[in-house]
Amino acid sequence: MDDLTTLARHHLDQAKADPHGRSAHLFLHDGPLRQSVIAMVSGCELNEHNAPPAASLQVLHGHVRLTGGGDRMDLIAGQVQELPHERHGLRALEDSVVLLTAVTATHGCPTPYEEDTAAA
């Protein structure tokens, strides 16, 4: 079992020592499900990149700005947001740690709801 508080502290310390100002760690990988801790020092940016089929971002520490499609949204510790299904980026407005939860594939895997309705 991983402790998010410990991971957040550790990776924020690593981000502060990193020349690029960030540190990331994939700590859960179960089929198409991925969870990663991403730490970024104030001013650090993740340039726009493609979105997975489904994902959310939870701020564990700090203040970040999520950008994409001409929109921007500021998030603070304790807030969680679905990621846009388009190219998006992230900027740390202060030293920050986020929890990224992503589903990398959705095709061919029926959900429990789909299995229940198919049997009815």
Residue, then its C-alpha position, 0 to 999 in steps of 0.5 A: m500500500d502506498d501512502l499519498t502524503t509520503l509520496a507527495r512529500h518525497h516527490l516535492d523534495q525531488a522536484k525542488a532538486d530537479p533542474h526541470g522542477r518536477s518529479a513524477h511516479l507511477f505507483l498504481h498500474d492495474g490493466p488500463l488504470r494508472q495513478s501517478v503522483i506529479a510534483m512541480v515547483s512554482g512556475c513549472e509547466l507541463n506543456e499541452h499534451n494529448a488526453p487519455p480516454a478518461a482521467s482526473l486530476q486531484v490537487l494534494h498540495g498547492h495551486v495549479r492551473l489546468t489549461g486546454g481548448g482556450d479555457r483555464m481552471d485554477l485548482i487548489a489542494g483538496q479539489v478534483q477535476e475531470l481532465p478535458h478530452e482534448r489537448h491540455g497543459l498544467r502549470a504550478l502556480e505554487d509548489s504543488v503535488v497532484l494525483l493523476t488518475a487515468v484510464t488508458a483504454t476503454h474499448g472491449c472492456p464492458t463495465p459492470y452496468e453494460e454486463d448487467t443490461a446485456a444479461a437482462 
